[in-house]
Every structure is written in structure tokens, then in C-alpha cells.
Amino acid sequence: MEIAYWIVAGLLGVFYLYAGSKKVLQSKEQLAPMMGWVDTIPMPLVRTVGVLEILGAVGLVLPPLTGIAPWLAIVAALGFLVLQVLATALHLSRGEAKVIGLNLILVVLAGLTVWLATAW
């Protein structure tokens, strides 16, 4: 279980560290080709989501690694689960049902991470 947690949490952590960094560092014009939804969301909110993604990525790895407040990994994984459910709803509200595949994969991975973190 522990190895499975580290594999799945590592994948999620790398993904969200990358995605969050892009949202924090790039302009709306740079993000728009990859993330069409940024044209309808205020940039401070996009930046906030990016910061939360970075913090969540750290939260998946650092607490279990150090043994300090390992329950934070569960909170981070639950946060990613909620984030992706909301992202899926945003895409569906914009008529972008064809692009929710990645969101659904991330929902499954976040749910699996929650389960592995509680089972371990």
C-alpha cells in the first residue's frame, strides 16, 4: 500500500506542481491556448488556484515523508478531488464535454490517493 501511495501521489504531485506553476507564472495570453477557461475566470482566481495546486502537491509528499501531520496528505488529496469535480463542472458548463477526460482521470487518481493514504 505504501509503494502504491508513493507512485500515485508522486504522479499527482508532479502534475499539480507543473500545472500550478504555469498558472502562477504565465500570463493569461500564454495560458489561453492550453487552458481556454482562463478567458472567463479573473486572473487573481487563476493564480490562487495555481498556488493551491502547488501547496497541495507539497502536501501530498512532505507530511508523509517527514511524519509530521501526515493527515495533511489526505486533506491535499481531498482538495484535488474537489478541484477536479469543480473543473469538470466548469468544462461541462462551457460545453466542453470532449475535454473532461483528463479531469476524470485526475478524479480517479485523487480518490485513489485518498484511499491509499487512509489505508496506509
ZAMARGU-4260 file (C-alpha; in steps of 0.2 Angstrom, whole numbers, plus 5000, padded with zeros to 4 digits):
<rodrens>
0) 5000/5000/5000 | 5014/5012/5004 | 5023/5010/4987 | 5006/5012/4978 | 5003/5028/4988
5) 5020/5035/4983 | 5018/5031/4965 | 5000/5039/4964 | 5004/5053/4975 | 5021/5056/4965
10) 5011/5057/4949 | 4998/5069/4956 | 5012/5079/4964 | 5022/5081/4948 | 5006/5085/4938
15) 5000/5098/4950 | 5017/5106/4953 | 5018/5109/4934 | 5000/5115/4932 | 5001/5126/4947
20) 5017/5134/4942 | 5011/5138/4925 | 4995/5146/4932 | 5006/5156/4944 | 5020/5161/4932
25) 5012/5163/4915 | 5001/5177/4908 | 4983/5175/4903 | 4988/5175/4884 | 5001/5161/4887
30) 4989/5151/4897 | 4974/5153/4885 | 4980/5140/4871 | 4981/5126/4884 | 4968/5132/4896
35) 4953/5140/4887 | 4944/5143/4903 | 4956/5157/4909 | 4947/5169/4897 | 4931/5168/4908
40) 4939/5167/4926 | 4948/5183/4934 | 4967/5181/4934 | 4968/5183/4953 | 4957/5167/4955
45) 4968/5158/4942 | 4984/5162/4952 | 4975/5157/4968 | 4971/5140/4960 | 4989/5139/4955
50) 4996/5142/4972 | 4983/5130/4980 | 4989/5117/4967 | 5007/5119/4972 | 5003/5119/4990
55) 4993/5103/4988 | 5007/5095/4978 | 5019/5098/4993 | 5005/5092/5005 | 5004/5075/4996
60) 5023/5072/4998 | 5030/5082/5013 | 5019/5077/5028 | 5020/5058/5025 | 5039/5059/5021
65) 5043/5068/5037 | 5030/5060/5048 | 5024/5077/5053 | 5005/5079/5052 | 5003/5065/5039
70) 4984/5068/5039 | 4988/5084/5028 | 4991/5072/5014 | 4973/5066/5015 | 4967/5084/5015
75) 4978/5088/5000 | 4971/5073/4990 | 4953/5078/4995 | 4956/5096/4989 | 4962/5089/4972
80) 4947/5078/4971 | 4935/5093/4974 | 4946/5104/4962 | 4944/5091/4948 | 4925/5089/4951
85) 4923/5108/4950 | 4934/5109/4935 | 4924/5095/4926 | 4908/5105/4930 | 4916/5121/4923
90) 4920/5112/4907 | 4903/5105/4905 | 4895/5122/4908 | 4906/5128/4894 | 4900/5114/4883
95) 4917/5106/4883 | 4912/5088/4887 | 4925/5082/4875 | 4940/5089/4886 | 4935/5081/4903
100) 4945/5065/4900 | 4960/5072/4910 | 4949/5078/4923 | 4940/5061/4926 | 4957/5053/4927
105) 4963/5065/4940 | 4947/5062/4950 | 4951/5044/4950 | 4969/5047/4955 | 4964/5059/4968
110) 4951/5047/4975 | 4964/5033/4975 | 4976/5044/4984 | 4964/5047/4997 | 4960/5029/4999
115) 4978/5024/4999 | 4983/5037/5012 | 4969/5031/5024 | 4973/5013/5021 | 4991/5015/5024
</rodrens>
